Amino acid sequence: MPEIIIPVSVRQKIRDFSLQGLMYLAVLLVSAVFVWLLADLVQGGMAHLSWTFLTESPRDAGRSGGIASILVSTLLILLIALIAAIPLAWATAVLLAEFVPIDSRFGRIVRFSLYVLAGVPSIVFGLFGNAFFSIYLGFGFSILSGGLTLACMLLPILTSTAEAGMRAVPDAYRLSAAALGMTRTAALIHLIFPAAAPALAAGLLIGIGRALAETAALLFTSGYVDRMPDSLLDSGRALALHIFDLSMNVPGGDMPAYAAALVLVSLLLGINSLAMMFAHGLQRRRILT
């Protein structure tokens, strides 16, 4: 029986079609997991979600009332973390990407330190934050201690993504800026940062997602109190910690936990959309005005 010979072009088309199908299948699986998770949260928490739930403080250990004080504490912790982490992380990324050779000993040491920090468990950051910010600096169990602890956790994420984004910018941008007589600062502001905006936004989104979902580190630093904070030195319960407490420690807290989780996911989606719009607008901005 003669052997059937498939032309090379046909084999290549079959291989390309198979790989394309696998990629679409992976995208569908990831999307299906997200849709299933969101549908479960909507089914479990939509009935309990209302304007009163968003504007009142918890009562009866969270079984009744709302999450107003929890939202305020969460946003304050996140704001402190971003204000403390972004300038330091992006300044370090600029140093590593623009001023330090990639194969230098100093650069390797800094990157290795960032990789180690990225792999440290959050409970260790919590113990460090409790020992340093809460006890040594005297901030106690406070929103400030929790935000600064989260800032330490966000540093490796923000630094690594920002450095990768700036290194991905073609050298032609830098050479053109030098030919035009632009300073390195002006080149960074008008050329490098707009071109690296997607990477900066991606790192920011990953950092915000980790900060909003953190529980262990905040348990040892920001505290467990669910009342409305009066200052940054007051204790405050984060939203993820509140969801954990309702689902694990409070009998009859499943419905409020579902509703709080739905608010958390909605908050993440809203912040992600705003950050992507900001990055898109920054990238479309005129390079030279």
C-alpha positions as a LaTeX table, in Angstrom:
\begin{tabular}{lrrr}
\hline
Residue & $x$ (\AA) & $y$ (\AA) & $z$ (\AA) \\
\hline
Met1 & 0.00 & 0.00 & 0.00 \\
Pro2 & 1.59 & 3.30 & $-1.04$ \\
Glu3 & 2.49 & 5.69 & 1.76 \\
Ile4 & 0.42 & 8.87 & 1.88 \\
Ile5 & 2.70 & 11.89 & 1.84 \\
Ile6 & 1.27 & 15.11 & 3.30 \\
Pro7 & 2.79 & 18.24 & 1.78 \\
Val8 & 4.89 & 20.39 & 4.07 \\
Ser9 & 2.58 & 23.38 & 3.61 \\
Val10 & $-0.43$ & 21.32 & 4.74 \\
Arg11 & 1.43 & 19.99 & 7.79 \\
Gln12 & 2.44 & 23.53 & 8.71 \\
Lys13 & $-1.15$ & 24.75 & 8.38 \\
Ile14 & $-2.37$ & 21.89 & 10.60 \\
Arg15 & 0.27 & 22.68 & 13.22 \\
Asp16 & $-0.54$ & 26.40 & 13.14 \\
Phe17 & $-4.26$ & 25.70 & 13.40 \\
Ser18 & $-3.70$ & 23.34 & 16.35 \\
Leu19 & $-1.56$ & 25.85 & 18.23 \\
Gln20 & $-4.08$ & 28.60 & 17.54 \\
Gly21 & $-6.88$ & 26.39 & 18.83 \\
Leu22 & $-4.91$ & 25.62 & 22.03 \\
Met23 & $-4.35$ & 29.33 & 22.64 \\
Tyr24 & $-8.05$ & 30.09 & 22.18 \\
Leu25 & $-8.88$ & 27.19 & 24.50 \\
Ala26 & $-6.55$ & 28.58 & 27.19 \\
Val27 & $-8.17$ & 32.01 & 26.89 \\
Leu28 & $-11.63$ & 30.48 & 27.15 \\
Leu29 & $-10.67$ & 28.46 & 30.23 \\
Val30 & $-9.27$ & 31.51 & 32.02 \\
Ser31 & $-12.33$ & 33.56 & 31.08 \\
Ala32 & $-14.64$ & 30.74 & 32.16 \\
Val33 & $-13.01$ & 30.58 & 35.61 \\
Phe34 & $-13.47$ & 34.33 & 36.06 \\
Val35 & $-17.09$ & 34.26 & 34.84 \\
Trp36 & $-17.88$ & 31.29 & 37.10 \\
Leu37 & $-16.33$ & 33.04 & 40.10 \\
Leu38 & $-18.15$ & 36.29 & 39.37 \\
Ala39 & $-21.46$ & 34.49 & 38.82 \\
Asp40 & $-21.08$ & 32.67 & 42.14 \\
Leu41 & $-20.41$ & 35.95 & 43.95 \\
Val42 & $-23.37$ & 37.65 & 42.25 \\
Gln43 & $-25.67$ & 34.75 & 43.09 \\
Gly44 & $-24.57$ & 34.64 & 46.72 \\
Gly45 & $-24.20$ & 38.33 & 47.50 \\
Met46 & $-26.43$ & 40.36 & 45.20 \\
Ala47 & $-29.48$ & 39.92 & 47.43 \\
His48 & $-27.60$ & 41.33 & 50.43 \\
Leu49 & $-25.99$ & 44.20 & 48.49 \\
Ser50 & $-27.64$ & 47.61 & 48.84 \\
Trp51 & $-26.84$ & 51.27 & 49.34 \\
Thr52 & $-27.31$ & 50.79 & 53.09 \\
Phe53 & $-24.74$ & 47.99 & 53.00 \\
Leu54 & $-22.21$ & 50.40 & 51.49 \\
Thr55 & $-22.91$ & 53.37 & 53.75 \\
Glu56 & $-23.36$ & 51.84 & 57.21 \\
Ser57 & $-20.78$ & 50.42 & 59.61 \\
Pro58 & $-20.93$ & 46.74 & 60.63 \\
Arg59 & $-23.17$ & 45.67 & 63.50 \\
Asp60 & $-23.54$ & 42.39 & 65.33 \\
Ala61 & $-20.05$ & 41.18 & 64.28 \\
Gly62 & $-20.86$ & 42.00 & 60.65 \\
Arg63 & $-24.11$ & 40.03 & 60.38 \\
Ser64 & $-26.05$ & 43.27 & 59.95 \\
Gly65 & $-25.18$ & 46.81 & 59.00 \\
Gly66 & $-22.74$ & 47.43 & 56.20 \\
Ile67 & $-19.07$ & 47.87 & 55.31 \\
Ala68 & $-18.63$ & 51.67 & 55.22 \\
Ser69 & $-15.90$ & 51.73 & 57.86 \\
Ile70 & $-14.25$ & 48.69 & 56.24 \\
Leu71 & $-14.14$ & 50.42 & 52.86 \\
Val72 & $-12.66$ & 53.60 & 54.35 \\
Ser73 & $-9.97$ & 51.63 & 56.18 \\
Thr74 & $-9.18$ & 49.58 & 53.06 \\
Leu75 & $-8.83$ & 52.62 & 50.81 \\
Leu76 & $-6.67$ & 54.45 & 53.36 \\
Ile77 & $-4.35$ & 51.45 & 53.73 \\
Leu78 & $-4.10$ & 51.13 & 49.94 \\
Leu79 & $-3.45$ & 54.87 & 49.49 \\
Ile80 & $-0.65$ & 54.87 & 52.06 \\
Ala81 & 0.92 & 51.80 & 50.48 \\
Leu82 & 0.91 & 53.32 & 46.99 \\
Ile83 & 2.16 & 56.74 & 48.12 \\
Ala84 & 5.05 & 55.11 & 49.97 \\
Ala85 & 5.93 & 52.43 & 47.42 \\
Ile86 & 5.53 & 54.03 & 43.97 \\
Pro87 & 8.17 & 56.81 & 44.21 \\
Leu88 & 10.79 & 54.48 & 45.72 \\
Ala89 & 10.03 & 51.59 & 43.36 \\
Trp90 & 9.98 & 53.66 & 40.17 \\
Ala91 & 13.09 & 55.61 & 41.19 \\
Thr92 & 14.89 & 52.29 & 41.74 \\
Ala93 & 13.64 & 51.06 & 38.36 \\
Val94 & 14.98 & 54.20 & 36.65 \\
Leu95 & 18.34 & 53.69 & 38.33 \\
Leu96 & 18.56 & 50.05 & 37.27 \\
Ala97 & 17.27 & 50.57 & 33.72 \\
Glu98 & 18.89 & 53.86 & 32.76 \\
Phe99 & 22.02 & 54.34 & 34.85 \\
Val100 & 23.28 & 50.92 & 35.96 \\
Pro101 & 24.59 & 48.41 & 33.37 \\
Ile102 & 22.53 & 45.23 & 33.31 \\
Asp103 & 25.58 & 43.05 & 34.02 \\
Ser104 & 27.01 & 45.17 & 36.83 \\
Arg105 & 27.53 & 43.66 & 40.27 \\
Phe106 & 25.43 & 46.33 & 41.97 \\
Gly107 & 22.53 & 45.71 & 39.60 \\
Arg108 & 22.66 & 41.94 & 40.14 \\
Ile109 & 22.66 & 42.38 & 43.92 \\
Val110 & 19.65 & 44.72 & 43.82 \\
Arg111 & 17.70 & 42.44 & 41.48 \\
Phe112 & 18.50 & 39.38 & 43.58 \\
Ser113 & 17.27 & 41.23 & 46.66 \\
Leu114 & 14.03 & 42.11 & 44.84 \\
Tyr115 & 13.51 & 38.48 & 43.79 \\
Val116 & 14.01 & 37.34 & 47.39 \\
Leu117 & 11.56 & 39.98 & 48.66 \\
Ala118 & 8.97 & 38.93 & 46.09 \\
Gly119 & 9.10 & 35.37 & 47.41 \\
Val120 & 8.83 & 36.20 & 51.10 \\
Pro121 & 5.49 & 35.00 & 52.59 \\
Ser122 & 3.09 & 37.73 & 53.59 \\
Ile123 & 3.02 & 36.49 & 57.18 \\
Val124 & 6.73 & 37.33 & 57.44 \\
Phe125 & 6.03 & 40.86 & 56.21 \\
Gly126 & 3.31 & 41.04 & 58.84 \\
Leu127 & 5.68 & 40.07 & 61.63 \\
Phe128 & 8.27 & 42.55 & 60.35 \\
Gly129 & 5.68 & 45.32 & 60.14 \\
Asn130 & 4.48 & 44.55 & 63.64 \\
Ala131 & 8.00 & 44.60 & 65.06 \\
Phe132 & 9.25 & 47.67 & 63.16 \\
Phe133 & 6.29 & 49.94 & 62.42 \\
Ser134 & 3.91 & 48.98 & 65.22 \\
Ile135 & 6.37 & 48.50 & 68.10 \\
Tyr136 & 9.73 & 50.12 & 67.26 \\
Leu137 & 8.33 & 53.26 & 65.58 \\
Gly138 & 5.38 & 53.34 & 67.97 \\
Phe139 & 2.58 & 53.41 & 65.38 \\
Gly140 & 0.77 & 50.55 & 67.10 \\
Phe141 & $-1.99$ & 48.58 & 65.38 \\
Ser142 & $-2.92$ & 51.29 & 62.92 \\
Ile143 & $-3.79$ & 52.04 & 59.33 \\
Leu144 & $-0.39$ & 53.66 & 58.94 \\
Ser145 & 1.43 & 50.50 & 60.05 \\
Gly146 & $-0.65$ & 48.38 & 57.68 \\
Gly147 & $-0.09$ & 50.70 & 54.72 \\
Leu148 & 3.67 & 50.89 & 55.23 \\
Thr149 & 3.87 & 47.11 & 55.57 \\
Leu150 & 2.00 & 46.69 & 52.30 \\
Ala151 & 4.37 & 49.21 & 50.70 \\
Cys152 & 7.28 & 46.90 & 51.56 \\
Met153 & 5.41 & 44.04 & 49.88 \\
Leu154 & 4.71 & 46.06 & 46.73 \\
Leu155 & 8.29 & 47.27 & 46.20 \\
Pro156 & 9.61 & 44.19 & 44.30 \\
Ile157 & 6.51 & 43.98 & 42.08 \\
Leu158 & 6.49 & 47.66 & 41.10 \\
Thr159 & 10.26 & 47.84 & 40.66 \\
Ser160 & 10.61 & 44.72 & 38.51 \\
Thr161 & 7.73 & 45.53 & 36.16 \\
Ala162 & 8.81 & 49.16 & 35.77 \\
Glu163 & 12.41 & 48.18 & 35.01 \\
Ala164 & 11.28 & 45.59 & 32.45 \\
Gly165 & 9.04 & 48.16 & 30.78 \\
Met166 & 11.75 & 50.79 & 30.55 \\
Arg167 & 14.31 & 48.31 & 29.24 \\
Ala168 & 11.83 & 47.29 & 26.53 \\
Val169 & 11.78 & 50.87 & 25.17 \\
Pro170 & 13.97 & 50.93 & 22.01 \\
Asp171 & 17.36 & 52.63 & 22.32 \\
Ala172 & 16.39 & 54.76 & 19.32 \\
Tyr173 & 14.26 & 56.84 & 21.70 \\
Arg174 & 17.28 & 57.61 & 23.87 \\
Leu175 & 19.55 & 58.30 & 20.91 \\
Ser176 & 16.97 & 60.63 & 19.35 \\
Ala177 & 16.62 & 62.50 & 22.63 \\
Ala178 & 20.39 & 62.90 & 22.90 \\
Ala179 & 20.59 & 64.11 & 19.30 \\
Leu180 & 17.95 & 66.76 & 20.06 \\
Gly181 & 19.90 & 67.94 & 23.10 \\
Met182 & 17.32 & 66.76 & 25.62 \\
Thr183 & 18.42 & 66.09 & 29.16 \\
Arg184 & 18.04 & 62.59 & 30.59 \\
Thr185 & 15.30 & 63.85 & 32.86 \\
Ala186 & 13.36 & 65.33 & 29.93 \\
Ala187 & 13.85 & 62.13 & 27.94 \\
Leu188 & 12.49 & 60.09 & 30.84 \\
Ile189 & 9.41 & 62.27 & 31.27 \\
His190 & 8.55 & 62.84 & 27.60 \\
Leu191 & 9.80 & 59.61 & 25.98 \\
Ile192 & 10.62 & 56.69 & 28.26 \\
Phe193 & 7.73 & 56.89 & 30.72 \\
Pro194 & 5.00 & 57.27 & 28.04 \\
Ala195 & 6.46 & 54.38 & 26.05 \\
Ala196 & 6.69 & 52.21 & 29.19 \\
Ala197 & 3.21 & 53.18 & 30.40 \\
Pro198 & 1.63 & 49.74 & 29.75 \\
Ala199 & 4.27 & 48.01 & 31.87 \\
Leu200 & 3.95 & 50.62 & 34.61 \\
Ala201 & 0.18 & 50.18 & 34.62 \\
Ala202 & 0.50 & 46.38 & 34.66 \\
Gly203 & 2.79 & 46.49 & 37.69 \\
Leu204 & 0.46 & 48.94 & 39.39 \\
Leu205 & $-2.54$ & 46.68 & 38.80 \\
Ile206 & $-0.73$ & 43.62 & 40.12 \\
Gly207 & 0.36 & 45.58 & 43.18 \\
Ile208 & $-3.13$ & 46.94 & 43.86 \\
Gly209 & $-4.61$ & 43.46 & 43.47 \\
Arg210 & $-2.18$ & 42.00 & 45.97 \\
Ala211 & $-2.68$ & 44.87 & 48.41 \\
Leu212 & $-6.48$ & 44.65 & 48.33 \\
Ala213 & $-6.44$ & 40.88 & 48.79 \\
Glu214 & $-3.92$ & 40.84 & 51.66 \\
Thr215 & $-4.98$ & 39.48 & 55.04 \\
Ala216 & $-2.08$ & 37.94 & 56.98 \\
Ala217 & 0.19 & 40.98 & 56.93 \\
Leu218 & $-2.63$ & 43.33 & 57.95 \\
Leu219 & $-3.75$ & 41.08 & 60.78 \\
Phe220 & $-0.49$ & 41.89 & 62.59 \\
Thr221 & $-0.28$ & 45.58 & 61.67 \\
Ser222 & $-3.55$ & 47.38 & 60.91 \\
Gly223 & $-5.55$ & 45.40 & 63.43 \\
Tyr224 & $-9.03$ & 43.94 & 63.56 \\
Val225 & $-11.28$ & 46.81 & 64.65 \\
Asp226 & $-14.30$ & 47.42 & 62.40 \\
Arg227 & $-15.25$ & 50.94 & 63.55 \\
Met228 & $-14.80$ & 54.07 & 61.44 \\
Pro229 & $-11.19$ & 55.31 & 61.77 \\
Asp230 & $-10.65$ & 58.87 & 63.00 \\
Ser231 & $-7.00$ & 59.13 & 61.92 \\
Leu232 & $-4.23$ & 57.12 & 60.31 \\
Leu233 & $-3.09$ & 56.00 & 63.75 \\
Asp234 & $-6.41$ & 54.30 & 64.42 \\
Ser235 & $-6.82$ & 50.57 & 63.91 \\
Gly236 & $-8.81$ & 49.57 & 60.84 \\
Arg237 & $-10.01$ & 46.30 & 59.34 \\
Ala238 & $-9.31$ & 45.73 & 55.65 \\
Leu239 & $-12.01$ & 44.36 & 53.36 \\
Ala240 & $-10.26$ & 41.04 & 52.67 \\
Leu241 & $-9.76$ & 40.51 & 56.39 \\
His242 & $-13.43$ & 41.31 & 56.99 \\
Ile243 & $-14.48$ & 38.71 & 54.41 \\
Phe244 & $-12.23$ & 36.12 & 56.06 \\
Asp245 & $-13.67$ & 36.88 & 59.49 \\
Leu246 & $-17.29$ & 36.68 & 58.29 \\
Ser247 & $-16.81$ & 33.41 & 56.44 \\
Met248 & $-14.68$ & 31.63 & 59.06 \\
Asn249 & $-15.47$ & 33.06 & 62.49 \\
Val250 & $-19.01$ & 34.48 & 62.38 \\
Pro251 & $-21.95$ & 32.05 & 62.29 \\
Gly252 & $-24.52$ & 33.33 & 59.83 \\
Gly253 & $-22.01$ & 35.62 & 58.13 \\
Asp254 & $-22.03$ & 33.91 & 54.73 \\
Met255 & $-24.39$ & 36.36 & 53.00 \\
Pro256 & $-22.51$ & 39.50 & 54.15 \\
Ala257 & $-19.25$ & 37.78 & 53.20 \\
Tyr258 & $-20.53$ & 37.13 & 49.66 \\
Ala259 & $-21.69$ & 40.73 & 49.35 \\
Ala260 & $-18.37$ & 42.09 & 50.65 \\
Ala261 & $-16.47$ & 39.83 & 48.23 \\
Leu262 & $-18.61$ & 41.14 & 45.36 \\
Val263 & $-17.73$ & 44.70 & 46.39 \\
Leu264 & $-14.03$ & 43.77 & 46.52 \\
Val265 & $-14.09$ & 42.29 & 43.00 \\
Ser266 & $-16.04$ & 45.31 & 41.70 \\
Leu267 & $-13.48$ & 47.62 & 43.31 \\
Leu268 & $-10.65$ & 45.73 & 41.63 \\
Leu269 & $-12.37$ & 45.88 & 38.24 \\
Gly270 & $-12.99$ & 49.63 & 38.62 \\
Ile271 & $-9.40$ & 50.39 & 39.61 \\
Asn272 & $-8.08$ & 48.20 & 36.78 \\
Ser273 & $-10.25$ & 50.01 & 34.23 \\
Leu274 & $-9.12$ & 53.44 & 35.45 \\
Ala275 & $-5.45$ & 52.43 & 35.40 \\
Met276 & $-5.74$ & 51.02 & 31.87 \\
Met277 & $-7.44$ & 54.20 & 30.67 \\
Phe278 & $-4.72$ & 56.30 & 32.29 \\
Ala279 & $-1.96$ & 54.21 & 30.67 \\
His280 & $-3.67$ & 54.39 & 27.27 \\
Gly281 & $-4.01$ & 58.17 & 27.53 \\
Leu282 & $-0.41$ & 58.54 & 28.65 \\
Gln283 & 0.81 & 56.45 & 25.73 \\
Arg284 & $-1.21$ & 58.48 & 23.21 \\
Arg285 & 0.04 & 61.78 & 24.56 \\
Arg286 & 2.27 & 63.70 & 22.21 \\
Ile287 & 5.90 & 62.91 & 22.86 \\
Leu288 & 6.95 & 66.52 & 22.46 \\
Thr289 & 4.58 & 69.38 & 23.16 \\
\hline
\end{tabular}
